[in-house]
């Protein structure tokens, strides 16, 4: 059968199916399957039902796994792609259930996935309603506030949250803007600005005045809350597609369920553990000067009058204005030198630990073209400086007028001004590279997110929400953004992590070896201690901040599992040890067991819920070299004695290790309700409840030796 010549729109379904079954040994080539999968994607997106269904008849018979992998990876069945468009996803999924039953070689997981797609179909109505509402509300704003800028109003409201250190009151009622994290609101505003510039006005965008009334009255929630829900529902689709979450309809409500309970718990535990560890890891650098101290000194100079109340077009607002000689002096003495401020050391110490970097890398790493990481930090330093100048002075005003504050938050620079402003620090080509990283404008070929791109270019002007820029994790976001742009200079596939782990074993006199090829795979790190071969697969990824980012970590874990399966199989078959003897020149007599582990650079999924234990590299280093556990009650020894033993190692690198799951076992469940969907969506998440966590921690540490001082 020549599949490339079939007219999939006109061919009869029963005839095609009979020909497929009769010619079951006439398997199409991988190239043909690849072309057919592309045809499926195009036809579903174009709502061409017959072509989609008939092409799926072929690929599901000959390449079922590839077909579903393709659909899920490409997000072809995600309803968010079909908002206010013709959508055939539910109809196709419904017929696929029958096709898969007829073909008879599909797993329960396949039917669960298709049922989830069918059940989740009602969310399309929500997407349609959200988009229509958002567009109409944006237009209503322009009718009601004709001389005001919706873009600047949205930016000002969001920037204020970052300036004030806003924290949600509760996480249970997601329909109230006061219960949404500022990061969620920032993402929602990014989406709204994209919608506005894409659907309503892409030219001559008003960037002038803020509508304080729209913010104060709470009307702005009419835009932000639907956009937040839109983002929530999209994340659920990613979870269904990529992490095997399911969507079930029970008693008229939709439940989003993890593949197993501990899966979701391990994600929440990872985020909580990261926050706790970052607090513990903050370094004390009393000897270094801080940017805040510099700002305090500048602001104390009355004759400088840096912070001013100005008025143009009967529009009063506060501005930070540095006289050019003072600005040049600051650039030369405080910005250009390769000396880090205390604030930067504290911040970078966390980034360095996550990225496995050290200060000597700052001038070596080129983040974009010839722009180095250190130069990026120095530009960031300028914006942090101006942010602090503004923030510290604004808080000295006891009765600051709210309207005046909202007007003052978003500085706007003309192109010439901006290049002159940064030209004191960088040549123009490096300013271009900096803007390529942090700037967004309508029509850009990447997804807009204010925390990743905190500078907007509109109408030949740069709008800069300083509070967002200064308070976002800009270095982490820089790496994430450039990863997505395939910046090979920043990509770290794990060599540094491998080196760290190998050197750690060698430092405690346990011989370790790295990147050893064995047949169709390799061992990242292996170490021999007494009668045990320890093998590790090392995966280096950024700390994920969403389900989209989390996909990389999850995929790495699955790949690592596959590699460890091969290694363990080789060991059980008696093939591995002779290979290691030959390649590494070591004696393997007496080795009678193997211990396998996946080592990650972030803390997500850290624990025992997968096929092999998953551990964080920094935790592994601590466990092997110190065996320390720090709590508010003191520092404890987790080793079984005064030194590292084989028994401790076997327990720590096992699926039964209790210390690793202590945090996860202390989490409490809460059900989040998404009422803007019909049927209503329910999702169980987890949080750390101190009343439960503290007794569990005490019970664990009561059996450990406590150090007098640390």
N, C-alpha and C positions, 0 to 999 in steps of 0.2 A: 504494500500500500504506500503510495507516494503522498505523505502527509502535507508536503509543501504545496501540492496542487489542489488540495481539497478546498472547495468553497464552503467555509464553515458557516456562512450565513444561510445558505440554501440547502445544505445537505440534510437529509432526513435523519432524525435522532436515532430511530430504531435501526435503520440501515447502517448508519455509522457504527453503532454499538455492536451489531452483528459482525461487521467487517473487522472491528477491533478484536473481538473474541475469537473469530475464525483465524485471524492472522496474529495470534498472541506471540508467536515466536519471531515475528517480523518487527523486532524492537527498533524504534527510531534512534538515530545517533544522538549523542549529547548535544551536538550543535543544533539539531532539529528541535529537541526538547527545549533548549534555551530560547529558540525563536518562538516556539509555541507559548512559552511562559510569558514572553514579552507581549504576545498577542492577547493573552488573557488579561494582563494588566491594562493594556490600551482599551480593550473592549469593555471591561468593567467600568473604567473611568469614564468612558463615553456612553455608558448605559446601553450597550449593544448586547442584549440578552442572548440571542441565538449564537452569536460568535463566541461569547464567553462560555456558555453552557457546553457547546459542542467541542470547543478546544479543551475544556476541562475533562470531558469524557475521555479524550486521548491521554492527556498527561496523568490523570489519576489512575489510569490502568497501567501505564508503562513506568511512570516515575512518581508514585504517590507521595513519598517523603519529600522529594525535591519540590513538588507542587505546593504542599502546605508550608514548607520552609520559605518558599518564594513569596507566597501570599502574606505570611506573617512578617517577614523581614521588610517587605515593601509597604506594608500597611494598607494593602489593597482593600481589606474589609473594614477599615476604620471609617465610621460614619462621619467623622469630622471633615473628611475630604470631600463630602458631598453636600455640605450645607447649602440649602437653597438651590440645589441642582437635582436633576433626575438621578435616582439611586436605585440600583437593582440588587444591592448586596443581600438584603434579607431574602429576596426571592431566589437568588443563586444559592445561598447557604441552605435554604430549605430543600431545594432540589438536590444539592450535593449530599444531604443526609440519605436520600433514597438511592442515589448512585453508589455511594459508599457501601450501603447495605447490600445492594445487588452485586457489587464486585466482591464483597465479602472478605477483604484482607486488611481491614482498618481497625485500629486499637480503640479502646474506650476513650482515650485522651482525644482522639480525633472527633468523636461524636460530642464530647463535652465542649470542645472548642466551637464546633458548629452550632450547638445549642446556645452557647454563650453569645455568639454573634446574632443569632435570631432573637434571643431575649433582650439583648441590648439595643435592638433596632429602634425602640421608642425614643432613645436619646436623640435621634435625628430630628424629631420634632422640637426638642429643646435647643439644639444647635440652630435650627431655622429661626426659632422664636428669638433666641439671643441675638443673632446677627441682625434680624429685622429691627429689633428693639434698639440695638446699639446704633445702627445707622440713623434711625429716626430720632433718637435722643441727641446724637451729634448735630443733626440738622436743626433740631429744636433749639439747641444751645445757640447756634449761629443766628437764628431768627430772634431769639430773646435777648441775646447779648451781642449785638451786631458789632460793637467796637472792641470786643474782647477776643482773646486768643484761647481756643480750647486746648491747643497743645501746651501753651505756657501754663494754663490753669491746671492741667493734669500733672505737669512736671512740678509745679510749685506745691501742690497738695502732697505729692509723693516725697519730694525733697524734705518737706517739713517733718515727715515721719522719721526719716533718717537723722535729721538734725536733732529731734527731740528724744531719740532713742526709744521710739514707740514699741510697746510690747502688747500683744493681744490680751484682753481681759480673760477670755476663756476660749477653748477650742470646740466647744460643743455646739454652739449656734453659729453656723457658717454664713447665715444670711445677713449678719450684721458686720459692717466694715470694721468696727472696733474689735472684732474677734478674729480678724485675719492678720497673719504676720505681715510686716512691712515688705518682706521679700515677695510674698504672693501678690500684694498690691502693686509692687513695682512691675512684676511680670504682666499683670492685668493692664496696667497703664501702657506698657510697651505694645501690647496687642491692640489697644484702643487707638494709639497713635498710628500704628500700621494701618488699621482699618480706615482711619480718617484720611491718611495720605494716599491710600490705595483706592478707596471707593468714592471719596467726596471731593478732596482738593489736594492735588499734587503740585500745583503751581501757585505762586503768590500767596503762600501760607502766612496767615497773620501770626506774627511772633511778638506782638506788642504788649498788650495789657492783660493782666490776670483778672479773672472775675472772682473777687473775694466772696461775693454773695453766693455764688454757685457752690463754693467750698463750705462756707459757714452754715448754709441752710441745710446741708446734707444731701442736696440734689445730686451731688457728684456720685453718691452711692448708686444711683440709677444706672450709671455707666460701669462703675468698678465691680460691683457684686456680680452682675451677669457675666462680665469678662472673667472673673475668678472662677465661677462655676464652669464656664466654657473650658478653661484650662484644667480644672479638676476632671471633667469628663474625658478630656483627651488623654490625661494620664491613665485613667482606668483602661482605655483602649490599648495603650502601650503595655500595661500590666497583663491584659488578656492575651495580646499577641506574643509578647516576649517572655513572660515569666509564668505562663500557664495558670494565671488566675482565671476563675470562672465567673460567669454571671448567671444566677439562678432566679427564677420567679417564684416567690413563696408568699402566699396569702396577699397577693396584690402588691408586693413590694419586690424591688430588685436588690439582690445581695451580691456584692463583689467579694468573692472568697479567694484566699491564697491557695496554692496547690496543697499546702498543709500548714497548720497553725504556726509552727515554729518558723516558717519562712518569713512571714510578716514580722514576727517578733525579732528575728535576727537583724532585719533591716533597721527597725526602730532602735534596737540595742546598739547597733553600729553607730548611729547618729548620736545617741546619748553618750556612748563611750568616747566618741571623738571630742565632744564638748567638755567632758570631764577631764580628758587627757590634756586638752589644750590649756585648760585652767591650771593643771598641775605643771605643765611644761613651760609656763611663762618665766622667762629668765629675769634675774635682777641685775640691772646694769646701772648702778648708782653713779658710776664714774662717767658715764656718757651724758652729753647734753641732750635735752629734749626739744622738739619743735615747739611744744607748748610753752616751755620756758622762754624760748626766743620770742614767741608771739607776745607773752606777758610783758617782756621788756619793751618791745616795739609799741604796744598799746599804751604803755605807761608814759611814753614820751608825749606830753601834751602838745608840744610845738609841732609835732608831725601831723596831727589831726587826720589819722588814717581812716577812721570810721566816720562817715559823713552822712547827714540827711540832705538829700538833694531833691530837686523838683524840676521836671520837664513836662511840658504839655499838661500842666495842672495835675501831675501824677507824682506825688512824693514817695520816696523810697530811700532805704539805706544802701550805701555803697562802700566798698573798701577801695580806697585810692592811695596807692603808694607813689610818692614823688619818684620820678625816674632815677635820680642819683641814688636814692635809698634802695630802690629795687635792684639797681645794678650792683650796689654794694652787697646786698644780701645774696644775689646770684653768685658773685665772685667768692665771697667768704663762707657761705653756708650751703649753697646748692651744688656748685661745681665740684668741690673737693670730694675725694673718695673716703669720706668718713660718714659712718651711719649714725643717725640720731638714736637716742634711747628708744623712742617710739617705734622706729624702724627695726631696731634689733629685736625688740619684743615680737613684733609682727613677723619679721622674716625668720625668726627662730622656729616658728610654727610651720611656715612654708618650707623651710629647708628640711625639717624633719619629715614632712610629707613627701617632698620631692627628692629626698636623699641628696641634697645639695650642700655646698659649703661656701663661705664668703668669697673664696678665690674664684668661684664660678661666675661671679656677677659680671666681670668684664670679659669673660670668655664666651658666654652664651649670647648668641645673636637672636633676638626675638623676632625681628623682621628686617630683612635686607641687612644693612650694617648697623642697625640700632641694637645696642647691647642691653642686657637686662638691667645693668647698673644705670644706664642712661634713662631707661624707662622709669626706674625708681626715682631718679632725680626729677623728672618731669612730674611724676606723681607727687613728689615732695613740694613742688611749687603750688599745686592745687590744694594739697593738705594745708599748706601755710596760709593761703587765702581763706580757706574754709574756717580754720581756727581763728583767724583774725576777725572774721564775721561772727562766728558762733560765740566767742568769748565776750565780745562787746554787746551782742544782742541780748545776752542773758544778764548783763549788768543793768539793763533798762527794766525797772521793776514793773511798769505798767505798759509794756509794749503793745501798741495797737495791732490787733490781729491782722487787719487789712494791710497795714503798713509792712508787717512781716512777710505776708504772702507775696506782696509786690517785690520784695527785696531779694528773694531767694535765688532767682535764676539769672545770672549775668549773661549778657549777649555781647559777642564780639563780632565786628566786621572782619572779613578775611584778612585784610591788611593789618588790622589791630592785633589779631591773634598771632599771626606769623611774627610780627614785631615783638609781641609779648614773650613768645617762646624763643625767638631768634637770639635772645641774650644767652641762651643756654645751648641751643642746638642749631646746626645748619639746616636750611630749608628742606633738603632731601630727607633728613632724619625726622623732621617735623612731619613730613608726608608719611613716613613709615609709622610714626606714633599714631597719626590719625587713622591710618589703615587698620590699626588694631582696635582703637577705642571709639571711632566715630561711625555714626550711621546716618544715612540719608535715604529718602524715598527712592525705591528702585534697586536698593542694594540686594545682592544675591545671597544674603544670609538672614537667618531669623533674628529679628530685632529684640534685644533684651537690654534694658537700661543698665543693669548691673554689669553687663559685659561691654556695652557700648554707651558710656555715660556722657558722650558728647554728640549732639545732633547738629547736622548741617542742613539748614533750611533758609531759602531766600538769600543766599550769599552771606549768611551769618552762622556763627557757632553758638548754640545754646548749651550751657554747662550747668547741670544740677550738681553743685559742688558737694553737697552733703551726701548724695548718693555715691559720687566718685570717691570721696574720702572714707566712707564707711563700708564700702563694698570690698570683697576679697579680691582686689584688682589683680594681684600677681597670679593667684590661682585661676581667676577667670581669663587672664592673658594666656596661660598655658592651655586651658580648655579650648579657648577660641582658636588658637593657632593649631592645636591638634586637629580640630575639625577642618581647618584649611590645609591639612597635610604638610605642615611646616616640619620638614625632616630634621632641621637643626634642633628642634625642641623634643622630638620624639625619643622616648627612652623605653625601649622594648623590654628592659629588665636587667641589662648588664650591670648597672650600679647595684641593684638589689642583690643579684647573684654574688657580686664581689663582696658586699657587706656581710652576707651570710657566711660565705666561705672564710673570710678573714676572722669572723667571730669564732668559728670553730677552731681555726688555727691558733687564735689567741688563748684558748683554754686547753691547748695541746691535744686536741682531737683532730687528726688529719682529715682534711676535706678536699674535695676535687670538684671542678666546675666544668659544665658544658661537655659532657662525655657522650659521644655518639654510641648508640647501641641499636643497630639495625635500622628500623624505620622511625626511630624517635631518638631523643637524647635525654640525659639527666642534667638538669640545671645545676644542682648541687647534691653531692653524696658525701656522707661521712661514716667512718667505721669506728664504733666504740664497743669494746669488748666483743660480745657475740652478736651484735646487731648492726645491720646496714640501714642507715637513715637516708632516705631520698626525699628531695624537695623539688617541687615545681614552683618557680618564682614568677609572679606577675605584677608588673608595675603599672598602676593606674592612678589617676587623680581621685581625690575624694569626690564622690558624686553628690550633686545637689538636687537631682530630680530623677524620675524613673527613666528619662531619656539617657542621662549620664550613667545610670546604674546598669544599663544594658552592657556596657563595655566590661565592667567587673564580672557580671554574671557570665558573659561569653568566655572570658578568660578562665573562670572557674571550670566551666564545662570542658574547655579545651584541656586544661590541666588534668582533669579527671580522666580523660581519654588517654593522655600520655602516661599517667600513673598506672592505669589499667595495663597498658603494654609492658611497663617496667615490672609490675608485680607478676604478670603472667610469665615473663621471662625468668624471674626469680624462681617461681614455683616449678617451672619446667627444667630447672637446673642449668639454664643457659647464661644467666646474667653474671654470676660470679666469675666463670672462666673469662668472659669478655673483659670484666674489670681488671682481673689479674693481668691479662695480656696488654690492655691499653694503659693502665695506670701503674703497672709494676708493683702491685701490692699483694700481700698474702691474704687469702680469704679463708684459710683453714680455720674452722671454729665458728664461722658466721652461720647461724642457723635460723635467723629471722630477719624480717624487713619491716621497717616502720616508715610510713609514707605521709607526707604533709604538703599542703598548698600554702605558700607564703605570699601575702599581699602587702602592698605599700599603704593601702587604706584599711579602715576597720569595719567596713561593711561585710556582712555575712561571717564575721569572725566568730567561730564556734564549731559546733559539731553536727550541723543539720544536713550536711552533704555526705557524699560517699567517703570522703577523706576529711580529716580535720583541717580547718582553715585558721591560720594564725597571722597576726600582723608582725611585720619585720622588726619594729622597734620593741614590741613585747617579747619576741623571740630572743633578741639580743639581751634584754634584761633578764629573762629566765635562765639563759645559758651562762651569763657572766656574773650576775648579782643575786638573782632569785629574790628580788625585793617586791613587796606589795605595799603601796602607800595609800593610807586612808586618813580621814580626819582624826582618827584615834591614834595614829602613829604609823610607823613603818614596821612591816612584819617579814619574817623569813619564810618563804614558801617551799624551800628545799626540805627534804626529809632529814637533813643533817646539816653539818657546818659547811659542806661542800656539795658540788653537783654530783649526782649519782645516776647510774643507769636506770634505776627504778623510777626516779623523778622524770627523767627524759622520756621513758616509755609511757608514763602516765600523761605527761604534758602533751606529747604528740599522739594522743589517742582520742577516740570518739567518746570516751567515758570521763574525760577530765572535768572535774566539777568547778574548778576555779574559772575556767574559760566561760562557762555558762551561768556563773553566779549572777551577773547583771541581768541576763535574759530571763532567768527564773524569778527575778524580782519585779518584773513589769506587770502592770495591771491593764486590763482591757477597757476600752471605751468605744462606744458605737457612734460613728459620725453619720449624720443624717443630711442628705442632699434633697431638700424639699422642692427645689426648682425643677426637678425632673418628674415626669408622670409616666409610669409609676415612680414613686419616691425611691431613691437609691440609698442603701445602707452599707456601711463599710466599717469593719472592726479594725481599730488601730490600738497602739499600746503606748503607755507612758510610765515614767518612773515615779512611783508613789513612795515617798520617803518613809511613811509609817510601816510599809512592808519591807522596803529595801534595807533599811538600817538594821533591824533585828536579824535579817538573813546574813548580812555582812558580819555582824558581831558574832553570830553563831559560827561562821566560817573562821574568822580570825582568832576566836577563843582557843582554837586548837593549834595556833601557830606561835612560834617564838617571836617576841616583840623586842626590837632594838631599843636601847635606852635613849639614843639620840641618833639622828641621821642628817 
